[in-house]
């Protein structure tokens, strides 16, 4: 369906998360949703695993040192059917705003790098997981299943999609999103070190400048979409929390990590780059019709492709460890992950929220 709101403000977060503290993380999330709503934004984009913060420690510690950090990380990850999630959804409804949220999702006894889109009614209209955690991330997180390929949804503000980190570099996932007609995209990033820290043989691929200034605008150019690319900030205190306790006295400064960007569909910066240590909301005036200028030249989800020669085979069926043979014989479709993890659970009525049930306003 064509978008009914074609010009609006969209917010991109650059901030420090509530490191490994679930309640603090939720409060900060609601604070930024409220701020975006007060500024008249229709969309706010959060970084990868914003809740409870990206586990940067996994790249810099050994196995033994990682165990206490991993335990705390698990204890402060977010369950999709939790009261904390209900509070975030209520904040989206209160502010009539779309929210793309990245979080460490605890499902059973496993963690996943999840993303959801919440609509202005507080309903979750998309849930997905990073289909392949990157390198050492595999030690912490599991992989997404078939329905994690559902990354683009129809909304009144356009076909809205999102991917996590290096998924934005994956040519197959980009082709899939382009074929779905994506118009505005959230390229959610974690914490990445700057080029100044690079030491051979660590590849140039694995630094912040590459992701914010090469991969993100390339996504815009190749798909003809507006791209919001939120990053996390790491102060000295955050760096200490990402360090084993026995080494924290040695940490004196943070990681230069403020690389959030917003790009137009032609790859041009929509707003000036923020300072590295600046925290807040970058806000751009989105005009969906700007995408026509890029897509008219090269629409890789339309006239600029040759499906008779090249096609993408996609299997979106969710896979589970238990398959009920009776349901298979009856032809019943498998339950979506979104439904299974409880994200279809209705919000309390607004009058119940006002009485203090499920929603906490953060000043």
C-alpha positions in Angstrom: 0.0 0.0 0.0 1.3 3.5 -0.7 2.4 5.5 2.4 -0.1 8.0 3.6 2.5 10.1 5.4 5.3 10.9 2.9 7.1 13.7 4.7 8.0 13.5 8.4 10.8 13.7 11.0 12.9 10.6 11.8 15.3 10.2 14.8 18.5 8.3 15.0 20.0 7.5 18.4 23.7 8.1 19.3 24.0 7.5 23.0 25.5 5.3 25.7 23.2 2.4 26.7 22.5 1.4 30.3 25.3 -1.1 30.3 24.2 -4.6 31.4 21.5 -3.1 33.6 18.0 -4.0 32.3 16.0 -1.5 34.3 18.4 1.4 33.5 18.4 0.4 29.8 14.6 0.4 29.7 14.4 3.8 31.3 16.9 5.3 28.9 15.0 3.8 26.0 11.7 5.3 27.1 13.4 8.7 27.7 14.6 8.8 24.1 11.2 7.6 22.8 9.5 10.4 24.8 12.1 13.0 23.5 11.5 11.9 19.8 7.8 12.1 20.4 8.0 15.6 21.9 10.0 16.7 18.8 7.3 15.5 16.5 9.2 12.5 15.1 7.3 9.6 13.4 10.2 7.1 13.7 13.1 6.5 16.1 15.9 4.1 15.4 18.0 2.4 18.1 21.4 0.6 17.7 22.1 -3.2 17.6 21.5 -4.8 21.1 20.8 -1.4 22.6 19.3 -3.3 25.5 21.2 -4.0 27.6 24.2 -2.6 25.6 26.4 -4.3 23.0 28.7 -6.8 24.7 31.9 -5.2 23.5 33.9 -7.3 26.1 33.5 -10.4 23.9 36.1 -9.0 21.5 38.7 -8.1 24.1 38.7 -10.7 26.9 39.6 -14.4 27.2 37.2 -17.2 28.0 37.7 -17.3 31.8 37.3 -13.5 32.1 34.2 -13.6 29.9 32.2 -15.9 32.1 31.2 -13.4 34.9 30.4 -10.8 32.2 28.3 -13.3 30.2 26.3 -14.3 33.4 25.5 -10.6 34.1 24.6 -10.1 30.4 22.2 -13.0 30.4 20.6 -11.8 33.6 19.9 -8.3 32.2 18.8 -9.4 28.7 15.2 -8.7 27.7 12.4 -11.2 27.4 10.0 -10.3 24.7 6.9 -11.1 26.8 8.1 -9.1 29.8 6.8 -6.2 31.7 9.8 -4.2 30.5 8.9 -4.8 26.9 5.3 -3.8 27.7 6.6 -0.5 29.1 8.6 0.2 25.9 5.6 -0.6 23.8 3.4 1.7 25.9 5.9 4.5 25.4 5.6 4.1 21.6 1.8 4.2 21.9 1.9 7.3 24.2 4.1 9.1 21.6 2.4 7.8 18.5 5.7 6.8 17.0 7.3 3.9 15.2 10.2 2.3 17.1 13.0 0.1 15.6 14.5 -1.4 18.7 17.6 -3.7 19.0 18.0 -5.9 22.0 19.6 -9.0 23.4 16.6 -11.3 23.5 16.5 -14.1 26.0 14.3 -17.0 24.8 14.4 -20.1 26.9 18.0 -20.4 27.9 19.5 -18.8 24.8 20.3 -15.3 23.7 19.6 -13.8 20.2 20.4 -10.4 18.6 16.8 -9.3 18.1 15.1 -6.4 16.4 11.5 -5.4 16.5 9.3 -2.6 15.0 6.7 -1.2 17.3 3.9 0.8 15.6 2.2 3.9 17.0 -0.5 1.7 18.6 2.2 -0.1 20.6 1.8 -3.3 18.6 4.8 -5.2 17.5 4.5 -5.5 13.7 7.9 -7.1 13.0 10.3 -9.3 14.9 13.6 -10.7 13.6 16.9 -12.0 14.7 20.4 -11.5 13.3 20.7 -14.5 11.0 24.4 -15.0 11.6 26.2 -13.5 14.6 29.6 -12.2 13.6 32.8 -14.0 14.6 33.1 -14.0 18.5 29.4 -13.0 18.8 28.7 -16.7 18.1 30.0 -17.5 21.6 27.1 -15.4 23.1 24.2 -15.4 20.6 22.2 -17.9 18.6 21.1 -17.5 15.0 17.8 -16.3 13.6 15.5 -18.7 11.8 13.4 -18.5 8.6 11.0 -15.7 9.7 14.0 -13.5 10.6 14.1 -12.8 6.8 10.9 -10.8 7.3 12.7 -7.5 7.7 10.4 -5.0 5.8 6.9 -4.1 6.8 4.2 -1.9 5.2 3.4 1.2 7.3 1.8 4.6 6.8 5.3 6.1 6.8 6.5 3.8 4.0 8.0 0.4 3.6 10.1 0.3 6.8 12.9 -2.2 7.2 15.9 -2.9 9.5 19.0 -5.1 9.7 21.7 -5.7 12.3 25.4 -4.7 11.8 27.1 -6.7 9.0 23.7 -7.9 7.7 23.7 -4.4 6.1 26.7 -5.5 4.1 25.2 -8.9 3.0 24.3 -8.6 -0.7 21.6 -11.3 -0.5 19.8 -9.6 2.4 20.1 -6.2 0.6 18.7 -7.8 -2.6 15.8 -9.3 -0.6 14.9 -5.9 1.1 15.1 -4.1 -2.3 12.8 -6.7 -3.8 10.3 -6.0 -1.0 10.3 -2.3 -2.1 11.9 -0.9 1.1 11.8 2.9 1.3 13.3 3.7 4.7 15.9 1.5 6.4 17.5 1.2 9.9 21.1 0.0 9.7 21.6 -0.8 13.4 25.2 -0.8 14.5 26.9 -1.8 17.8 30.2 -0.4 19.2 33.1 -0.5 16.7 36.6 0.9 17.2 37.9 3.8 15.0 40.5 3.4 12.3 43.1 4.9 14.5 43.2 1.8 16.7 43.6 -0.6 13.7 46.5 -3.0 14.0 47.5 -5.5 11.3 46.2 -8.2 10.6 42.8 -6.9 11.8 41.0 -6.0 8.6 39.8 -2.5 7.7 36.4 -4.0 7.4 36.1 -4.2 11.2 36.2 -0.5 12.1 33.6 2.2 12.6 34.5 4.4 9.7 34.0 1.6 7.2 30.5 0.8 8.5 29.3 4.4 9.0 30.9 6.0 6.0 31.0 3.1 3.4 28.5 0.4 4.2 25.6 2.6 5.3 25.7 5.0 2.4 26.3 2.1 0.0 23.1 0.5 1.3 21.2 3.8 0.6 22.6 4.0 -3.0 22.1 0.3 -3.9 18.5 0.2 -2.5 17.4 3.8 -3.0 16.3 4.0 0.6 16.7 6.6 3.4 19.1 5.0 5.9 19.2 5.7 9.6 22.4 4.3 11.1 22.5 4.5 14.9 25.6 3.7 16.9 26.4 3.3 20.6 28.7 5.5 22.7 31.3 4.1 25.1 32.5 6.4 27.9 35.3 5.6 30.3 32.7 4.2 32.7 31.1 2.1 30.0 34.6 0.8 29.1 35.1 -0.3 32.7 31.9 -2.2 32.7 33.1 -4.0 29.5 36.3 -5.0 31.3 36.9 -7.8 33.8 36.8 -6.6 37.4 40.5 -7.4 38.0 41.5 -5.0 35.2 39.1 -2.1 35.6 41.6 0.1 37.4 43.6 0.2 34.2 40.8 1.7 32.2 41.0 5.5 32.0 39.1 6.4 28.9 36.3 5.3 26.7 36.2 4.0 23.1 35.9 6.8 20.4 32.6 5.5 19.1 30.1 8.1 18.0 29.5 7.3 14.3 25.7 7.6 13.9 24.7 8.8 10.4 21.6 9.5 8.4 21.7 9.2 4.6 19.4 10.2 1.8 18.5 7.6 -0.9 21.4 8.8 -3.1 23.9 8.2 -0.3 24.4 11.9 0.6 24.4 12.9 4.3 21.0 14.1 5.3 22.4 15.8 8.5 25.9 16.8 9.6 28.0 14.2 11.4 27.7 14.6 15.2 30.8 14.9 17.5 32.2 11.5 18.6 31.2 12.0 22.2 27.9 13.7 21.5 24.8 11.9 22.9 21.2 12.5 21.7 18.9 12.3 18.7 19.9 13.1 15.2 16.8 14.2 13.4 16.2 14.3 9.6 13.3 15.5 7.5 12.4 12.5 5.5 10.7 12.8 2.1 9.9 9.4 0.7 9.5 10.7 -2.8 13.3 11.5 -2.9 13.7 7.8 -3.3 12.1 7.9 -6.8 15.1 9.8 -8.1 17.5 7.0 -7.3 15.1 4.1 -8.0 14.2 5.6 -11.4 17.8 5.1 -12.5 18.4 1.7 -10.9 15.6 -0.1 -9.0 17.2 -3.4 -8.1 13.8 -4.6 -6.8 12.2 -3.8 -10.1 13.1 -2.7 -13.6 16.9 -2.9 -13.1 16.8 -6.7 -12.4 16.5 -9.7 -14.6 14.5 -12.3 -12.7 14.6 -14.6 -15.7 18.3 -14.8 -15.2 18.9 -14.2 -11.5 16.6 -15.0 -8.6 16.9 -15.2 -4.9 15.6 -18.4 -3.3 14.1 -17.6 0.2 12.8 -20.0 2.9 11.0 -17.9 5.5 9.5 -20.8 7.4 10.3 -20.7 11.1 12.2 -23.8 12.3 11.7 -25.2 15.8 13.2 -28.1 17.7 9.8 -29.7 18.1 7.4 -30.4 15.1 3.9 -31.6 15.9 3.2 -34.3 13.4 -0.6 -33.9 13.9 -0.4 -30.2 12.9 1.7 -31.0 9.9 -0.8 -33.7 8.7 -3.6 -31.1 9.1 -1.6 -28.6 7.1 -1.4 -26.1 9.9 1.3 -23.4 9.4 4.1 -23.3 12.0 3.7 -20.6 14.7 5.7 -17.5 13.9 8.6 -16.6 16.3 6.8 -13.2 17.0 3.8 -15.1 18.3 5.7 -17.8 20.1 7.8 -15.4 22.2 4.8 -13.4 23.3 5.1 -10.2 21.3 1.5 -10.4 20.2 0.5 -10.1 23.9 -1.9 -7.0 24.1 -0.9 -3.9 26.0 -3.0 -2.8 29.0 -5.6 -0.2 28.3 -4.4 3.4 28.5 -6.5 4.0 31.6 -4.8 1.1 33.3 -1.4 2.5 32.4 -2.3 5.8 34.0 -2.9 4.0 37.3 0.7 2.7 37.2 0.1 -0.7 35.7 2.9 -1.4 33.2 4.1 2.1 32.2 6.7 4.3 33.9 7.4 7.8 32.6 11.1 8.7 32.8 12.0 12.4 33.1 
